[in-house]
Amino acid sequence: MMAKSFSLLRVALVLPSLLASAEASLEDSNRSTLPGIMGIPASKAFLQPTQASQGSAAVVSASSPLAAEVQEVEHWKDCNPVGVYRCNGQCLKDGNASDVPEEINTIRSNGGAFYTNIVTAAPDFTETELCTQVPGRGLVLKCQTSSRSDFDGMPDVVEEYIFEADKCGFTKLVWGTTPAPVFTCSIRCERSQ
């Protein structure tokens, strides 16, 4: 029993210095020379809510990064990806960019964090994308194409949908190797229903 009390006392004495060390390390790691690359903030200020999102609050407390994260999760709570979207964008194939014909994306819930997107475009193109919601901040779906009307067999195409909270529109980023040639796309989708 005495050894357990001594261990708890030792933890209580050491914990504040470990926390201070971790905070200093975090501040040093946030001094990136490549701001915003791969989602790594260039400064701790990046984690703070903006003054506009705080309303009239001008003071940022020490706990505000956590508060900002909670606020961000609440902000996305009203954005449900289920719906019909009109989409336009561009793809890069063989080093050449070209416009993507308008497509309609119809996202349906499969329950929980799972969704199915049926993509239709002229002339007679259909595609089925199976998606799961990525846990964390914001609303992001990661998807795998399970079928395409222009390809026999299992297509090698993956997508990432990055939603904006205001109107629940999203940008769809696409990477694929089939049908050949290798391609990547950036497609903007706006909710229509």
C-alpha positions as CSV (number, residue, x, y, z in Angstrom):
1,M,0.0,0.0,0.0
2,M,2.9,2.4,0.9
3,A,4.6,1.6,-2.5
4,K,1.3,2.5,-4.3
5,S,1.0,5.8,-2.4
6,F,4.7,6.6,-3.2
7,S,4.0,5.9,-6.9
8,L,1.0,8.2,-7.0
9,L,3.0,11.0,-5.2
10,R,5.8,10.6,-7.7
11,V,3.4,10.8,-10.7
12,A,1.8,13.9,-9.2
13,L,5.2,15.5,-8.9
14,V,6.5,14.5,-12.3
15,L,3.3,15.1,-14.4
16,P,3.5,18.9,-14.4
17,S,7.0,18.9,-15.8
18,L,6.1,16.3,-18.5
19,L,3.1,18.4,-19.6
20,A,5.3,21.5,-19.8
21,S,7.8,19.6,-21.8
22,A,5.2,18.2,-24.2
23,E,3.7,21.7,-24.7
24,A,7.1,23.1,-25.5
25,S,7.7,20.2,-27.9
26,L,4.4,20.9,-29.6
27,E,5.2,24.6,-30.0
28,D,8.6,23.6,-31.6
29,S,7.0,21.1,-33.9
30,N,4.4,23.6,-35.1
31,R,7.2,25.9,-36.5
32,S,7.1,24.2,-39.9
33,T,8.9,25.8,-42.8
34,L,6.1,24.3,-45.0
35,P,2.9,25.7,-43.6
36,G,-0.2,23.7,-44.2
37,I,1.5,20.8,-46.0
38,M,-0.2,17.5,-45.3
39,G,-2.4,19.3,-42.7
40,I,0.4,20.2,-40.4
41,P,-0.2,23.7,-39.0
42,A,2.7,26.2,-39.3
43,S,1.9,27.6,-35.8
44,K,-0.2,27.0,-32.8
45,A,-2.3,29.9,-33.8
46,F,-3.6,27.7,-36.7
47,L,-5.3,25.6,-34.0
48,Q,-7.1,28.6,-32.4
49,P,-10.6,29.6,-33.6
50,T,-10.6,32.7,-35.7
51,Q,-11.9,35.9,-34.2
52,A,-14.8,35.8,-36.7
53,S,-16.0,32.4,-35.4
54,Q,-15.7,33.6,-31.8
55,G,-18.2,36.4,-32.3
56,S,-17.3,39.2,-30.0
57,A,-14.8,37.2,-28.0
58,A,-11.3,38.8,-28.2
59,V,-9.5,36.6,-25.6
60,V,-8.3,33.1,-26.4
61,S,-8.0,30.9,-23.4
62,A,-5.4,28.1,-22.9
63,S,-8.1,25.5,-23.5
64,S,-9.2,27.1,-26.8
65,P,-7.7,24.4,-29.1
66,L,-9.9,21.8,-27.4
67,A,-12.8,24.2,-27.5
68,A,-12.2,24.9,-31.2
69,E,-12.2,21.2,-31.9
70,V,-15.5,20.7,-30.1
71,Q,-16.9,23.7,-31.8
72,E,-15.8,22.3,-35.2
73,V,-17.5,18.9,-34.5
74,E,-20.7,20.7,-33.6
75,H,-20.4,22.9,-36.7
76,W,-20.4,19.7,-38.9
77,K,-23.3,18.1,-37.0
78,D,-25.8,19.8,-39.3
79,C,-24.1,18.7,-42.5
80,N,-25.6,15.3,-43.7
81,P,-23.9,14.0,-46.8
82,V,-27.0,12.2,-48.0
83,G,-28.5,14.0,-51.0
84,V,-28.2,14.7,-54.7
85,Y,-25.3,16.8,-56.1
86,R,-24.4,18.3,-59.5
87,C,-20.7,18.0,-60.1
88,N,-18.1,19.5,-62.5
89,G,-14.3,19.5,-62.6
90,Q,-11.2,18.4,-64.4
91,C,-9.1,15.2,-64.8
92,L,-5.4,14.9,-65.6
93,K,-4.6,11.9,-67.9
94,D,-1.3,11.5,-69.8
95,G,-0.2,14.9,-68.6
96,N,-3.3,16.6,-70.2
97,A,-6.1,18.3,-68.2
98,S,-9.6,18.0,-69.6
99,D,-13.1,18.9,-68.3
100,V,-15.3,16.3,-66.8
101,P,-18.8,16.2,-68.2
102,E,-21.4,17.2,-65.7
103,E,-22.2,14.3,-63.4
104,I,-25.0,13.7,-60.8
105,N,-23.8,12.1,-57.5
106,T,-26.6,10.6,-55.4
107,I,-25.3,9.7,-51.9
108,R,-27.3,7.3,-49.8
109,S,-26.7,6.2,-46.2
110,N,-26.0,2.5,-45.5
111,G,-26.2,3.1,-41.8
112,G,-23.6,4.2,-39.4
113,A,-20.6,5.7,-41.1
114,F,-21.2,3.9,-44.4
115,Y,-22.5,5.5,-47.7
116,T,-23.1,4.5,-51.3
117,N,-22.7,7.1,-54.1
118,I,-24.3,6.4,-57.5
119,V,-22.7,8.6,-60.2
120,T,-24.4,9.2,-63.5
121,A,-23.2,11.2,-66.5
122,A,-23.9,11.3,-70.2
123,P,-23.7,9.3,-72.3
124,D,-24.9,6.3,-70.3
125,F,-22.1,6.4,-67.7
126,T,-22.7,5.0,-64.2
127,E,-20.4,4.3,-61.4
128,T,-20.9,3.0,-57.8
129,E,-18.6,4.3,-55.0
130,L,-18.7,2.7,-51.6
131,C,-17.7,5.1,-48.8
132,T,-17.0,5.4,-45.2
133,Q,-16.8,8.5,-43.0
134,V,-13.3,9.4,-41.8
135,P,-13.3,10.0,-38.0
136,G,-11.9,13.3,-36.8
137,R,-12.5,16.9,-37.5
138,G,-14.7,18.0,-40.4
139,L,-16.7,15.7,-42.7
140,V,-14.6,13.6,-45.1
141,L,-15.6,10.4,-46.9
142,K,-13.1,7.9,-48.3
143,C,-14.5,5.8,-51.1
144,Q,-13.6,2.9,-53.4
145,T,-15.2,2.5,-56.8
146,S,-16.9,-0.9,-56.9
147,S,-18.2,-0.8,-60.5
148,R,-18.0,1.4,-63.6
149,S,-20.1,1.1,-66.8
150,D,-17.0,1.8,-69.0
151,F,-14.8,-0.9,-67.5
152,D,-15.2,-4.7,-67.2
153,G,-13.7,-6.1,-64.0
154,M,-12.8,-4.5,-60.7
155,P,-11.8,-0.8,-61.2
156,D,-8.8,0.6,-59.3
157,V,-10.3,4.0,-58.4
158,V,-10.3,5.7,-55.0
159,E,-12.0,8.9,-54.0
160,E,-12.0,11.4,-51.1
161,Y,-14.9,13.8,-50.6
162,I,-14.1,16.9,-48.5
163,F,-17.3,18.6,-47.4
164,E,-17.7,22.3,-46.6
165,A,-20.1,22.9,-43.8
166,D,-22.0,26.0,-45.1
167,K,-24.0,24.3,-47.9
168,C,-22.7,20.7,-47.4
169,G,-21.1,20.9,-50.9
170,F,-17.9,19.0,-51.4
171,T,-14.7,18.6,-53.5
172,K,-14.2,15.1,-54.8
173,L,-10.5,14.1,-55.3
174,V,-10.1,11.0,-57.5
175,W,-7.1,8.8,-58.2
176,G,-7.2,5.8,-60.5
177,T,-5.3,3.4,-62.6
178,T,-8.2,1.7,-64.4
179,P,-9.4,2.2,-67.0
180,A,-6.0,3.2,-68.3
181,P,-4.2,5.6,-68.4
182,V,-3.5,6.6,-64.8
183,F,-5.6,9.6,-63.9
184,T,-6.4,12.1,-61.1
185,C,-9.3,14.4,-60.9
186,S,-10.6,17.3,-58.8
187,I,-14.4,17.6,-59.1
188,R,-16.6,20.2,-57.3
189,C,-20.1,19.1,-56.2
190,E,-23.0,21.3,-55.1
191,R,-26.1,20.0,-53.4
192,S,-29.1,20.2,-55.7
193,Q,-31.7,18.3,-53.6
